């Protein structure tokens, strides 16, 4: 008795693939980033995961840069904006620092995304809610509108840069040794040659990362409040 090869299966009998959607594409991209890193989130890799052709994705996402911005937008939903809500207790500066800190640590959990966030420009509801929260707290602190409009950009840039620095150090096994070596150099410089470094040597590296980040935010917040915008 001869065996027969199985008859080819009709395409109509195969389970239908889920329809592509923008939300589904972004969710898959986030999953790839968590498992493999942002550098692996390309249109080709995403198409492979979704069992489709890269050309099909361009209907929903224009390019890789837009895709990365969409991933950032998705993760910004984790930022705690509650300190900006009406009726929240505490000084407006403390609450603004808390919002910025939550944003920073959201990026800190995803080092490659933190670096991408320096140039990515999300424009979805999560990003707009973050900007609104910062502007709301600056308004509560009687920061003039023109200064608040400049300040929100600077504050988010500073928070993003802080996340990049800390996440990069966190990935480097030698970072702590390098930091300790720098502290030793600062404390041991010649007072005759570097008088100001010698005078401040211990203070230049003082404070925990959280304390230094808090001070940075407050310095920029206070500067935003007191530095007028020069008219055109």
N, CA and C of each residue as an Amber inpcrd file, in Angstrom:
protein
   696
   0.8570000  -1.1910000   0.0000000   0.0000000   0.0000000   0.0000000
   0.8890000   1.2350000   0.0000000   0.7000000   2.0850000  -0.9620000
   1.5520000   3.2660000  -1.0780000   0.9530000   4.4180000  -0.2790000
   1.8840000   5.1660000   0.3680000   1.4140000   6.3150000   1.1400000
   1.2890000   7.5280000   0.2370000   0.3490000   8.3320000   0.5180000
   0.1430000   9.5280000  -0.2890000   0.5320000  10.7760000   0.5130000
   1.1580000  11.6980000  -0.1840000   1.5110000  12.9680000   0.4680000
   0.2360000  13.6900000   0.8570000   0.2650000  14.3610000   1.9890000
  -0.9310000  15.0890000   2.4100000  -1.3010000  16.1570000   1.3950000
  -2.5620000  16.2910000   1.1740000  -3.0240000  17.3000000   0.2230000
  -2.7000000  18.6840000   0.7490000  -2.2940000  19.5810000  -0.1320000
  -2.0010000  20.9430000   0.3200000  -3.2180000  21.5810000   0.9570000
  -2.9530000  22.2970000   2.0340000  -4.0450000  22.9100000   2.7860000
  -4.4410000  24.2300000   2.1510000  -5.6900000  24.4110000   1.9430000
  -6.1680000  25.6430000   1.3440000  -5.9130000  26.8150000   2.2770000
  -5.5760000  27.9550000   1.7010000  -5.3830000  29.1560000   2.5040000
  -6.6420000  29.5180000   3.2740000  -7.7800000  29.1600000   2.7100000
  -9.0340000  29.4890000   3.3760000  -9.2190000  28.6950000   4.6660000
  -8.5040000  27.5680000   4.7930000  -8.6430000  26.7510000   5.9830000
  -7.7010000  27.1780000   7.1070000  -6.7280000  28.0480000   6.7960000
  -5.7770000  28.4830000   7.8140000  -6.4160000  29.5430000   8.7070000
  -6.0040000  29.5810000   9.9880000  -6.5430000  30.6240000  10.8680000
  -6.1900000  32.0090000  10.3290000  -7.1390000  32.8720000  10.3250000
  -6.8920000  34.2270000   9.8190000  -5.9790000  34.9810000  10.7760000
  -5.0110000  35.7190000  10.2200000  -4.1360000  36.5320000  11.0550000
  -4.9270000  37.7250000  11.5840000  -4.6340000  38.1310000  12.8150000
  -5.3130000  39.3210000  13.3320000  -5.0330000  40.5180000  12.4320000
  -6.0270000  41.3520000  12.2580000  -5.8460000  42.5460000  11.4250000
  -4.8190000  43.4770000  12.0680000  -3.9950000  44.0870000  11.2460000
  -3.0260000  45.0460000  11.7520000  -3.7360000  46.2950000  12.2410000
  -3.2830000  46.7910000  13.3790000  -3.7640000  48.0620000  13.9160000
  -2.5690000  48.8230000  14.4700000  -2.7060000  50.1190000  14.5940000
  -1.6100000  50.9130000  15.1570000  -1.3120000  50.4750000  16.5870000
  -2.3640000  50.2800000  17.3850000  -2.1640000  49.8730000  18.7780000
  -1.4870000  48.5090000  18.8710000  -1.8870000  47.5810000  18.0000000
  -1.2840000  46.2530000  18.0120000   0.1740000  46.2770000  17.6040000
   0.4980000  47.1220000  16.6390000   1.8790000  47.2560000  16.1870000
   2.7420000  47.8180000  17.3110000   2.2540000  48.8500000  17.9840000
   3.0260000  49.4660000  19.0730000   3.1860000  48.4850000  20.2330000
   2.1280000  47.7410000  20.5690000   2.2140000  46.7640000  21.6550000
   3.2550000  45.6970000  21.3460000   3.3090000  45.2620000  20.1010000
   4.3080000  44.2650000  19.7010000   5.7090000  44.8660000  19.7610000
   5.8480000  46.1130000  19.3440000   7.1460000  46.7890000  19.3890000
   7.6400000  46.9260000  20.8340000   6.7390000  47.2450000  21.7480000
   7.1000000  47.3520000  23.1660000   7.5710000  46.0030000  23.6900000
   6.8720000  44.9370000  23.2940000   7.2520000  43.5920000  23.7490000
   8.6370000  43.2110000  23.2320000   8.9370000  43.5460000  21.9890000
  10.2640000  43.2600000  21.4330000  11.3250000  44.0500000  22.1860000
  11.0350000  45.3280000  22.4730000  12.0090000  46.1540000  23.1890000
  12.3150000  45.5730000  24.5700000  11.2800000  45.1240000  25.2620000
  11.4940000  44.5730000  26.5970000  12.3290000  43.2940000  26.5530000
  12.1520000  42.5000000  25.5150000  12.8490000  41.2240000  25.4140000
  14.2260000  41.3500000  24.7690000  14.3620000  42.2370000  23.7770000
  15.5730000  42.2450000  22.9530000  16.2980000  43.5810000  22.9110000
  15.6730000  44.6360000  23.4320000  16.2990000  45.9470000  23.3910000
  15.7780000  46.7780000  22.2330000  15.8580000  48.1090000  22.3930000
  15.3010000  49.0110000  21.3920000  15.9910000  48.8840000  20.0420000
  17.2860000  48.5410000  20.0620000  18.0190000  48.4460000  18.7970000
  17.4560000  47.3640000  17.8830000  16.7240000  46.4230000  18.4630000
  16.1310000  45.3470000  17.6630000  14.7330000  45.7010000  17.1590000
  14.2180000  46.8420000  17.5810000  12.8860000  47.2440000  17.1390000
  13.0110000  47.9700000  15.8040000  13.0320000  47.1880000  14.7390000
  13.0850000  47.7230000  13.3840000  11.8120000  47.3140000  12.6510000
  11.5750000  47.9430000  11.5250000  10.3830000  47.5990000  10.7550000
  10.4540000  46.1470000  10.2800000  11.6450000  45.7010000   9.9080000
  11.7920000  44.3210000   9.4380000  11.5310000  43.3220000  10.5720000
  12.1110000  43.5840000  11.7670000  11.9100000  42.6740000  12.8980000
  10.4500000  42.6770000  13.3270000   9.8380000  43.8270000  13.3110000
   8.4410000  43.9360000  13.6940000   7.5400000  43.1890000  12.7120000
   7.8370000  43.3290000  11.4200000   7.0590000  42.6190000  10.4090000
   7.1830000  41.1090000  10.5860000   8.3930000  40.6580000  10.9320000
   8.6090000  39.2320000  11.1610000   7.7450000  38.7500000  12.3290000
   7.7140000  39.5100000  13.4030000   6.9430000  39.1240000  14.5800000
   5.4390000  39.0970000  14.2790000   5.0000000  39.9980000  13.4240000
   3.5810000  40.1120000  13.0980000   3.1810000  39.2660000  11.8920000
   4.1750000  38.5420000  11.3290000   3.9210000  37.6710000  10.1830000
   3.2980000  38.4460000   9.0230000   3.9700000  39.5110000   8.6670000
   3.5130000  40.3240000   7.5460000   4.7200000  40.9140000   6.8460000
   4.5040000  41.6750000   5.8150000   5.6100000  42.3210000   5.1100000
   5.8640000  43.7090000   5.6640000   7.1310000  44.1580000   5.6490000
   7.4250000  45.5030000   6.1700000   6.5810000  46.5880000   5.5160000
   6.2890000  46.4210000   4.2330000   5.5100000  47.4540000   3.5350000
   4.1390000  47.6530000   4.1760000   3.5870000  46.5870000   4.7650000
   2.2640000  46.6960000   5.3840000   2.2860000  47.6160000   6.6040000
   3.4450000  47.7130000   7.2540000   3.5290000  48.5120000   8.4830000
   3.5550000  50.0040000   8.1920000   4.0390000  50.3700000   7.0040000
   4.1850000  51.7870000   6.6980000   2.8450000  52.4930000   6.5660000
   1.7710000  51.7260000   6.4710000   0.4400000  52.3340000   6.4750000
   0.1460000  52.9500000   7.8450000   0.7420000  52.3610000   8.8920000
   0.4570000  52.7680000  10.2640000   1.5920000  53.5690000  10.8960000
   2.8250000  53.2790000  10.5160000   3.9970000  53.9470000  11.0900000
   4.9310000  54.3380000   9.9470000   5.3150000  55.5890000   9.8810000
   6.0640000  56.0880000   8.7240000   7.4810000  55.5380000   8.6480000
   8.1470000  55.3840000   9.7970000   9.5460000  54.9480000   9.8070000
   9.9190000  54.4930000  11.2110000  11.1820000  54.0660000  11.3710000
  11.6270000  53.5630000  12.6690000  11.6100000  54.6520000  13.7400000
  11.9720000  55.8760000  13.3530000  11.9710000  56.9750000  14.3260000
  10.5620000  57.2080000  14.8730000   9.5700000  57.1700000  13.9970000
   8.1850000  57.3420000  14.4420000   7.7520000  56.1690000  15.3230000
   8.2450000  54.9870000  15.0020000   7.9360000  53.8030000  15.8040000
   8.4990000  53.9500000  17.2110000   9.7440000  54.4050000  17.3170000
  10.3550000  54.6030000  18.6320000   9.6050000  55.6740000  19.4280000
   9.1530000  56.7180000  18.7380000   8.3730000  57.7520000  19.4120000
   7.0610000  57.1760000  19.9270000   6.4700000  56.2660000  19.1530000
   5.2180000  55.6330000  19.5800000   5.4390000  54.7350000  20.7960000
   6.6000000  54.0640000  20.8500000   6.9320000  53.2500000  22.0190000
   7.0770000  54.1440000  23.2530000   7.7830000  55.2670000  23.0860000
   7.9430000  56.2100000  24.1970000   6.5850000  56.7100000  24.6650000
   5.7240000  57.0470000  23.7270000   4.3860000  57.5110000  24.0760000
   3.6390000  56.4680000  24.9070000   3.7540000  55.2080000  24.5130000
   3.0760000  54.1330000  25.2360000   3.5840000  54.0390000  26.6730000
   4.9040000  54.1130000  26.8610000   5.4750000  53.9470000  28.1940000
   5.2540000  55.1650000  29.0860000   5.0040000  56.3240000  28.4750000
   4.7440000  57.5180000  29.2790000   3.4480000  57.3930000  30.0720000
   2.6390000  56.4160000  29.7210000   1.4310000  56.1790000  30.4980000
   1.7230000  55.7410000  31.9260000   2.9680000  55.3150000  32.1880000
   3.3450000  54.8780000  33.5370000   3.7860000  56.0340000  34.4270000
   3.9680000  57.2320000  33.8720000   4.4130000  58.3800000  34.6690000
   3.2930000  58.8030000  35.6240000   3.6590000  59.0270000  36.8710000
   2.6870000  59.4180000  37.8950000   2.4470000  60.9310000  37.8100000
   1.2830000  61.3060000  37.3160000   0.9290000  62.7200000  37.1720000
   0.0110000  63.2030000  38.2820000  -0.2570000  62.3380000  39.2440000
  -1.2150000  62.6930000  40.3020000  -0.8230000  63.9380000  41.1030000
   0.4920000  64.2410000  41.2910000   0.8200000  65.4620000  42.0380000
   0.3300000  66.7430000  41.3700000  -0.0320000  66.6770000  40.0820000
  -0.4830000  67.8900000  39.3880000  -1.9890000  68.0900000  39.4800000
  -2.7080000  67.1220000  40.0400000  -4.1620000  67.2060000  40.0870000
  -4.6220000  68.2470000  41.0920000  -5.7430000  68.8590000  40.7970000
  -6.3090000  69.8760000  41.6890000  -6.5500000  69.2730000  43.0700000
  -6.1860000  70.0350000  44.0940000  -6.3970000  69.5800000  45.4580000
  -5.2440000  68.7820000  46.0350000  -4.1990000  68.5370000  45.2440000
  -3.0390000  67.7950000  45.7520000  -2.3240000  68.6280000  46.8080000
  -1.9000000  67.9750000  47.8660000  -1.2490000  68.6790000  48.9700000
   0.2380000  68.8480000  48.6980000   0.8020000  69.9090000  49.2720000
   2.2430000  70.1180000  49.1740000   2.6040000  71.3050000  48.2940000
   3.8140000  71.7890000  48.4800000   4.3240000  72.9080000  47.6840000
   4.3830000  72.5170000  46.2140000   4.0980000  73.4510000  45.3250000
   4.0580000  73.1580000  43.8900000   5.4240000  72.7040000  43.3760000
   6.5070000  73.2230000  43.9600000   7.8420000  72.8010000  43.5220000
   8.0810000  71.3230000  43.8630000   7.6850000  70.9330000  45.0720000
   7.8380000  69.5340000  45.4720000   7.0490000  68.6180000  44.5420000
   5.8520000  69.0200000  44.2050000   5.0000000  68.1910000  43.3630000
   5.5170000  68.1270000  41.9240000   6.0370000  69.2620000  41.4340000
   6.6220000  69.2590000  40.0880000   7.8640000  68.3790000  40.0540000
   8.6810000  68.4520000  41.0860000   9.8600000  67.5910000  41.1740000
   9.4530000  66.1200000  41.1860000   8.3490000  65.8090000  41.8500000
   7.8750000  64.4220000  41.8920000   7.4470000  63.9340000  40.5030000
   6.7570000  64.7810000  39.7600000   6.3470000  64.4130000  38.3950000
   7.5710000  64.1870000  37.5160000   8.5230000  65.1080000  37.5700000
   9.7350000  64.9760000  36.7640000  10.5340000  63.7460000  37.1740000
  10.5740000  63.4630000  38.4720000  11.2720000  62.2670000  38.9360000
  10.6180000  61.0000000  38.4200000   9.2860000  60.9550000  38.4150000
   8.5810000  59.7820000  37.8990000   8.8770000  59.5900000  36.4120000
   8.8920000  60.6860000  35.6570000   9.2400000  60.6160000  34.2320000
  10.6570000  60.0770000  34.0500000  11.5940000  60.6010000  34.8400000
  12.9910000  60.1780000  34.7320000  13.1410000  58.6910000  34.9980000
  12.5010000  58.1950000  36.0380000  12.6720000  56.7900000  36.4010000
  11.9070000  55.8550000  35.4650000  10.8770000  56.3660000  34.8130000
  10.2200000  55.5770000  33.7650000  11.1940000  55.3230000  32.6230000
  11.9390000  56.3570000  32.2340000  12.9530000  56.1920000  31.1880000
  14.1250000  55.3570000  31.6880000  14.4790000  55.5340000  32.9540000
  15.6230000  54.8290000  33.5270000  15.4530000  53.3170000  33.4300000
  14.2190000  52.8490000  33.4720000  13.9580000  51.4170000  33.3800000
  14.2230000  50.8680000  31.9770000  14.3680000  51.7680000  31.0010000
  14.5820000  51.3530000  29.6140000  15.7290000  52.1820000  29.0350000
  16.9830000  51.8020000  29.3040000  18.1370000  52.6300000  28.9350000
  18.1880000  53.0330000  27.4690000  17.9360000  52.0980000  26.5580000
  18.0160000  52.4360000  25.1400000  16.9320000  53.4260000  24.7550000
  15.7680000  53.3070000  25.3720000  14.6890000  54.2440000  25.0900000
  15.0190000  55.6290000  25.6370000  15.7100000  55.6810000  26.7700000
  16.1010000  56.9700000  27.3270000  16.9650000  57.7410000  26.3390000
  17.9030000  57.0580000  25.7090000  18.7420000  57.7320000  24.7180000
  17.9240000  58.1770000  23.5130000  17.0070000  57.3320000  23.0820000
  16.1570000  57.6820000  21.9540000  15.2690000  58.8740000  22.2770000
  14.8720000  59.0070000  23.5420000  13.9670000  60.0760000  23.9520000
  14.5840000  61.4580000  23.8150000  15.9200000  61.5300000  23.6970000
  16.5640000  62.8320000  23.4880000  16.1620000  63.4450000  22.1650000
  15.7970000  62.6110000  21.1920000  15.4130000  63.1220000  19.8710000
  14.0040000  62.7100000  19.4620000  13.4300000  61.6860000  20.1190000
  12.0800000  61.2410000  19.7670000  11.0770000  62.3360000  20.1240000
  10.0510000  62.4610000  19.3130000   9.0380000  63.4850000  19.5430000
   7.6430000  62.8580000  19.5540000   7.2650000  62.2440000  20.6840000
   5.9040000  61.7070000  20.7600000   4.8940000  62.8490000  20.7670000
   3.6840000  62.5580000  20.3540000   2.6630000  63.6090000  20.3220000
   1.2940000  63.0700000  20.7370000   1.2810000  61.9190000  21.3980000
   0.0300000  61.3050000  21.7930000  -0.4890000  61.8300000  23.1210000
  -1.5900000  61.2670000  23.5970000  -2.2250000  61.7710000  24.8240000
  -1.3710000  61.6320000  26.0750000  -0.5290000  60.6030000  26.1660000
   0.3130000  60.4560000  27.3610000   1.3640000  61.5560000  27.4350000
   1.9690000  61.8780000  26.2860000   2.9590000  62.9600000  26.2570000
   2.2820000  64.2940000  26.5390000   1.1300000  64.5290000  25.9220000
   0.4250000  65.7910000  26.1430000   0.0050000  65.9320000  27.6010000
  -0.3830000  64.8260000  28.2310000  -0.7560000  64.8740000  29.6510000
   0.4450000  65.2340000  30.5180000   1.6320000  64.7380000  30.1590000
   2.8530000  65.0810000  30.8980000   3.1590000  66.5680000  30.7640000
   3.1060000  67.0890000  29.5390000   3.3610000  68.5100000  29.3230000
   2.3350000  69.3550000  30.0750000   1.0740000  68.9450000  30.0050000
   0.0160000  69.6760000  30.7090000   0.2670000  69.6890000  32.2160000
   0.7170000  68.5670000  32.7690000   0.9810000  68.4880000  34.2090000
   2.0860000  69.4540000  34.6130000   3.1610000  69.4970000  33.8260000
   4.2690000  70.4120000  34.1390000   3.8010000  71.8620000  34.0440000
   3.0690000  72.1860000  32.9830000   2.5880000  73.5620000  32.8100000
   1.5970000  73.9460000  33.9110000   0.7730000  73.0000000  34.3250000
  -0.1920000  73.2680000  35.3960000   0.5140000  73.6510000  36.6900000
   1.5730000  72.9310000  37.0070000   2.2980000  73.2130000  38.2480000
   3.1040000  74.5080000  38.1510000   3.6620000  74.7930000  36.9810000
   4.3420000  76.0800000  36.8000000   3.3450000  77.2320000  36.9330000
   2.1530000  77.0500000  36.3990000   1.1070000  78.0830000  36.5210000
   0.7050000  78.2680000  37.9770000   0.6020000  77.1660000  38.6980000
   0.2660000  77.2530000  40.1170000   1.3230000  78.0380000  40.8770000
   2.5610000  77.9620000  40.4270000   3.6460000  78.6960000  41.0720000
   3.8080000  80.1090000  40.5590000   2.8050000  80.5940000  39.8020000
   2.8160000  81.9680000  39.2730000   4.0000000  82.2290000  38.3480000
   4.4530000  81.1930000  37.6560000   5.5020000  81.3860000  36.6520000
   4.8540000  82.0400000  35.4350000   5.3810000  83.1790000  34.9520000
   4.8020000  83.8300000  33.7770000   4.7060000  82.8740000  32.5840000
   3.6640000  83.0440000  31.7910000   3.3900000  82.1060000  30.7080000
   4.5640000  81.9410000  29.7440000   5.1920000  83.0310000  29.3600000
   6.3000000  82.9340000  28.4000000   7.4480000  82.1190000  28.9750000
   7.7100000  82.2900000  30.2710000   8.7810000  81.5310000  30.9150000
   8.3960000  80.0650000  31.0950000   7.1250000  79.8200000  31.3850000
   6.6560000  78.4370000  31.5020000   6.7700000  77.7210000  30.1550000
   6.4720000  78.4220000  29.0720000   6.5350000  77.8170000  27.7380000
   7.9550000  77.3910000  27.3880000   8.9390000  78.1660000  27.8330000
  10.3410000  77.7780000  27.6250000  10.7540000  76.7140000  28.6530000
  10.2960000  76.9000000  29.8720000  10.7380000  76.0460000  30.9630000
  10.3160000  74.6000000  30.8230000   9.1130000  74.3390000  30.3060000
   8.6560000  72.9520000  30.1970000   9.5860000  72.1550000  29.2950000
  10.0720000  72.7700000  28.2330000  10.9810000  72.0760000  27.3200000
  12.3100000  71.7720000  28.0060000  12.8430000  72.7750000  28.7310000
  14.1280000  72.5900000  29.4100000  14.0160000  71.5410000  30.5110000
  12.9470000  71.5870000  31.2820000  12.7720000  70.6330000  32.3800000
  12.7110000  69.2010000  31.8670000  11.9840000  68.9670000  30.7880000
  11.8890000  67.6120000  30.2420000  13.2100000  67.1830000  29.6120000
  13.9320000  68.1260000  29.0150000  15.2610000  67.7990000  28.4710000
  16.2160000  67.3900000  29.5880000  16.2100000  68.1370000  30.6750000
  17.0870000  67.8320000  31.8120000  16.7320000  66.4660000  32.3910000
  15.4380000  66.1940000  32.5510000  15.0160000  64.9100000  33.0890000
  15.4280000  63.7640000  32.1640000  15.2900000  63.9700000  30.8610000
  15.6780000  62.9360000  29.8910000  17.1730000  62.6900000  29.9270000
  17.9600000  63.7740000  29.9520000  19.4200000  63.6390000  29.9970000
  19.8670000  62.9310000  31.2760000  19.2020000  63.2330000  32.3880000
  19.5410000  62.5700000  33.6580000  19.2650000  61.0760000  33.5590000
  18.1600000  60.7160000  32.9190000  17.8370000  59.2950000  32.7530000
  18.8720000  58.6010000  31.8800000  19.3140000  59.2680000  30.8250000
  20.3300000  58.6960000  29.9430000  21.6250000  58.4650000  30.7140000
  22.0540000  59.4780000  31.4740000  23.3090000  59.3650000  32.2230000
  23.2420000  58.2230000  33.2390000  22.1730000  58.1870000  34.0180000
  22.0850000  57.1840000  35.0670000  21.9130000  55.7790000  34.5050000
  21.1250000  55.6460000  33.4380000  20.9150000  54.3160000  32.8580000
  22.1790000  53.8120000  32.1830000  22.9420000  54.7170000  31.5720000
  24.2010000  54.3220000  30.9350000  25.2020000  53.8480000  31.9870000
  25.2730000  54.5770000  33.0920000  26.1620000  54.1560000  34.1810000
  25.7160000  52.8220000  34.7650000  24.4060000  52.6380000  34.8500000
  23.8870000  51.4020000  35.4060000  24.2490000  50.1810000  34.5890000
  24.4720000  50.3740000  33.2830000  24.8300000  49.2670000  32.4020000
  26.3290000  48.9930000  32.3890000  27.1190000  49.9290000  32.9190000
  28.5730000  49.8160000  32.8670000  29.0880000  49.2620000  34.1980000
  29.6530000  48.0550000  34.1500000  30.1330000  47.4170000  35.3760000
  31.2660000  48.2000000  36.0250000  31.9960000  48.9620000  35.2190000
  33.1380000  49.7070000  35.7500000  32.7830000  51.1230000  36.1750000
  31.5060000  51.5010000  36.0610000  31.1050000  52.8810000  36.3170000
  31.4240000  53.3190000  37.7410000  31.1650000  52.4500000  38.7200000
  31.4120000  52.8270000  40.1130000  32.9010000  53.0200000  40.3670000
  33.7380000  52.1470000  39.7980000  35.1900000  52.2940000  39.9620000
  35.6690000  53.6040000  39.3370000  35.1120000  53.9310000  38.1650000
  35.5000000  55.1740000  37.4920000  35.0800000  56.3910000  38.3130000
  33.8940000  56.3090000  38.9040000  33.4170000  57.4170000  39.7350000
  34.3110000  57.5990000  40.9610000  34.6520000  56.4860000  41.5920000
  35.5120000  56.5630000  42.7750000  36.8950000  57.1100000  42.4230000
  37.3870000  56.7430000  41.2560000  38.6910000  57.2530000  40.8150000
  38.6320000  58.7570000  40.6000000  37.5230000  59.2370000  40.0030000
  37.3670000  60.6770000  39.7800000  37.2950000  61.4150000  41.1090000
  36.5400000  60.8840000  42.0660000  36.4330000  61.5170000  43.3840000
  37.8060000  61.6230000  44.0350000  38.5950000  60.5860000  43.9150000
  39.9380000  60.5930000  44.5020000  40.8010000  61.6720000  43.8590000
  40.6840000  61.8220000  42.5470000  41.4600000  62.8590000  41.8450000
  41.0240000  64.2510000  42.2990000  39.7110000  64.4820000  42.3710000
  39.2010000  65.7960000  42.7780000  39.6510000  66.1700000  44.1810000
  39.7090000  65.1840000  45.0550000  40.0930000  65.4630000  46.4370000
  41.6020000  65.6030000  46.6090000  42.3560000  65.1620000  45.6180000
  43.8060000  65.1860000  45.7700000  44.5260000  66.1990000  44.9010000
  43.7690000  67.1080000  44.2280000  44.4250000  68.0690000  43.3360000
  45.2490000  69.0790000  44.1290000  46.1690000  69.6980000  43.4440000
  47.0140000  70.7290000  44.0430000  46.1990000  71.9960000  44.2780000
  46.1880000  72.4700000  45.5270000  45.4620000  73.6950000  45.8490000
  46.0830000  74.9030000  45.1690000  47.3920000  74.8360000  44.9170000
  48.0620000  75.9500000  44.2540000  47.6550000  76.0320000  42.7790000
  47.4890000  74.8890000  42.1390000  47.1720000  74.8680000  40.7110000
  45.6650000  74.9400000  40.4470000  44.8780000  74.3010000  41.3080000
  43.4230000  74.2670000  41.1230000  42.7530000  74.6750000  42.4350000
  42.8380000  75.9360000  42.8050000  42.3570000  76.3450000  44.1280000
  40.8620000  76.1180000  44.3510000  40.0350000  76.3610000  43.3350000
  38.5930000  76.1960000  43.5340000  38.2020000  74.7190000  43.5970000
  38.8510000  73.8840000  42.8070000  38.5740000  72.4450000  42.8960000
  38.9970000  71.9260000  44.2610000  40.1520000  72.3650000  44.7320000
  40.6340000  71.9160000  46.0430000  39.6880000  72.3540000  47.1530000
  39.1350000  73.5540000  47.0250000  38.2380000  74.0680000  48.0570000
  36.9130000  73.3130000  48.0840000  36.4960000  72.8520000  46.9140000
  35.1760000  72.2110000  46.8100000  35.2630000  70.7160000  46.5280000
  36.4480000  70.1700000  46.6090000  36.6600000  68.7850000  46.1970000
  35.6550000  67.7970000  46.7420000  35.3990000  67.8460000  48.0350000
  34.4600000  66.8950000  48.6420000  33.0350000  67.1690000  48.1890000
  32.6860000  68.4520000  48.0620000  31.3120000  68.8160000  47.6920000
  31.0010000  68.5040000  46.2310000  32.0100000  68.4700000  45.3730000
  31.7750000  68.2380000  43.9420000  31.1320000  66.8750000  43.6840000
  31.3470000  65.9350000  44.5660000  30.7870000  64.5900000  44.3870000
  29.8370000  64.2000000  45.5130000  29.4260000  65.1800000  46.3070000
  28.5820000  64.8750000  47.4630000  27.1370000  64.6140000  47.0390000
  26.4440000  63.8430000  47.8540000  25.0260000  63.5930000  47.6190000
  24.7700000  62.3390000  46.8190000  23.6520000  61.7010000  47.1250000
  23.2450000  60.5090000  46.3670000  22.7110000  60.9380000  45.0110000
  22.6010000  60.0190000  44.0560000  22.0080000  60.3700000  42.7560000
  20.6290000  60.9940000  42.8890000  19.7950000  60.4870000  43.7970000
  18.4530000  61.0530000  43.9900000  18.5310000  62.4840000  44.5130000
  19.4390000  62.7300000  45.4560000  19.5790000  64.0760000  46.0070000
  20.0800000  65.0550000  44.9540000  21.0260000  64.6200000  44.1450000
  21.5650000  65.4950000  43.1060000  20.5090000  65.7830000  42.0370000
  19.7200000  64.7590000  41.6900000  18.6720000  64.9620000  40.6890000
  17.6140000  65.9240000  41.2180000  17.2460000  65.7770000  42.4810000
  16.2700000  66.6770000  43.0910000  16.7730000  68.1140000  43.0480000
  18.0570000  68.3200000  43.3520000  18.6270000  69.6720000  43.3310000
  18.6080000  70.2360000  41.9130000  18.9480000  69.4140000  40.9340000
  18.9500000  69.8710000  39.5330000  17.5660000  70.3620000  39.1310000
  16.5430000  69.5690000  39.4460000  15.1810000  69.9670000  39.0940000
  14.8110000  71.2850000  39.7520000  15.1440000  71.4240000  41.0290000
  14.7710000  72.6480000  41.7470000  15.5270000  73.8620000  41.2020000
  16.7840000  73.6610000  40.8090000  17.5530000  74.7680000  40.2410000
  16.9220000  75.2440000  38.9320000  16.5100000  74.2980000  38.0920000
  15.9030000  74.6780000  36.8110000  14.5080000  75.2670000  37.0330000
  13.7500000  74.7100000  37.9740000  12.4220000  75.2530000  38.2780000
  12.5400000  76.6920000  38.7610000  13.4400000  76.9360000  39.6990000
  13.6200000  78.2920000  40.2280000  14.1360000  79.2340000  39.1520000
  15.0270000  78.7260000  38.2910000  15.5200000  79.5560000  37.2000000
  14.4300000  79.9120000  36.2070000  13.5450000  78.9580000  35.9390000
  12.4140000  79.2220000  35.0410000  11.5160000  80.3150000  35.6230000
  11.3280000  80.2840000  36.9200000  10.4220000  81.2420000  37.5860000
  11.0100000  82.6540000  37.6080000  12.3410000  82.7760000  37.6590000
  12.9520000  84.0870000  37.8780000  13.6520000  84.6690000  36.6520000
  13.7540000  83.8860000  35.5590000  14.4670000  84.3710000  34.3800000
  13.4760000  84.8100000  33.3180000  13.3640000  86.1220000  33.0700000
  12.3960000  86.5950000  32.0710000  12.8110000  86.2380000  30.6570000
  11.8390000  86.1250000  29.8000000  12.0950000  85.8750000  28.3740000
  12.3320000  87.2170000  27.6940000  13.4440000  87.3390000  26.9920000
  13.7640000  88.5820000  26.2990000  12.8360000  88.7500000  25.0920000
  12.1780000  89.9090000  24.9850000  11.2650000  90.1210000  23.8470000
  12.0330000  90.0730000  22.5280000  11.3540000  89.6410000  21.4700000
  11.9890000  89.5970000  20.1440000  12.2420000  91.0190000  19.6460000
